[in-house]
Amino acid sequence: MPKNPISTSSPASFEQAMAELEQLVAQMEAGELPLEASVAAYKRGSELVKFCALQLEKVDSQVKVLEGDMLKPFTGEALKDHSGADE
């Protein structure tokens, strides 16, 4: 029996979902779960991944709205320009 039973409730936050997902992955990789619990953990992990992806999509949409047309792809050059370091 695993130390922590697999949760079925919705995570309160992205960070909570990631922490739970990391714990599930660690248990599965360590072989701590019997077969049926592994299947339940896989299912829960899939739900957590979907939850996290949805949260990231929401944040991405919010950033696009906040930045408007100013949103540009990240390049290493942009970081150099703002660091003030001369070559």
N, C-alpha and C positions, 0 to 999 in steps of 0.2 A: 504494500500500500504506500503511495507516495506521501511525502511529508505534508504537502499542500494539495488539497483536492482541487480539481480543475473547476474554475469559476464559470458561471453561465451568465453572469450579469454584464451589462454594458460598462466599459471602462469610463471613469469620470473624466479622463483627459488623455491626450496623445501620449504624454509621458508615462502615465499609468499603464496604458496599453503596451507600450514598448517594453516596460519593465516586466510585465507579465509574459510577453512574448519571449523575451530573453530567458526568463526562468523556465518556460516550457521547452525551449530549444536545449537549454543546458540539461534538463532532466532527460529529454529524449536522447541526446547525444551520449549521456552517461549510462544509458540503458537502465535507468531507475524505474521505468514504468512497465507494467505487464502489457501484453498485446492490446487488450481492450482499452486500457487507459491511454496507450499510445495513440490509438485511433481517435479517442476523444480529445486528446491533446492536439493532434493534427487538425481536427475540425475546429477547435477553439483557436488555434494559431491562424487558421485561414480567416476566421471571423475577425481576429485582431488585425491581421494584415489589411483586410478590407476597410476596417474602421480607421486605421492609420492613413491609408491612401486617401480616403474621403476627407479626413482632416487636413492633409497636405493640399488637396485640391482646393478646399475652402480657403486656406491661407494663401495659396497661389492666386486665387481669384481676387482676394482682398488686396494683395500687393499690387496686382495689375491695375485695380481701380485706383489705388492710392498713387501709383506712379504714372498712370496714364500712358502717354506716348513716350515718356522718358525711360521706360523699361528697356534695357539693352542687355545683350548677352554678356556674361562675365568673361573677361580676358585677363591674363596675367599682367598685361601692359597697364590696365586700369589700376591695378594694385601698386605697380611701380610709380605711376604718375602721382598717386596720393601719398606715397611714403616719404617723399622729399629727398630720397637718396639719389645722389648723382653717380653715374657710372664712370 
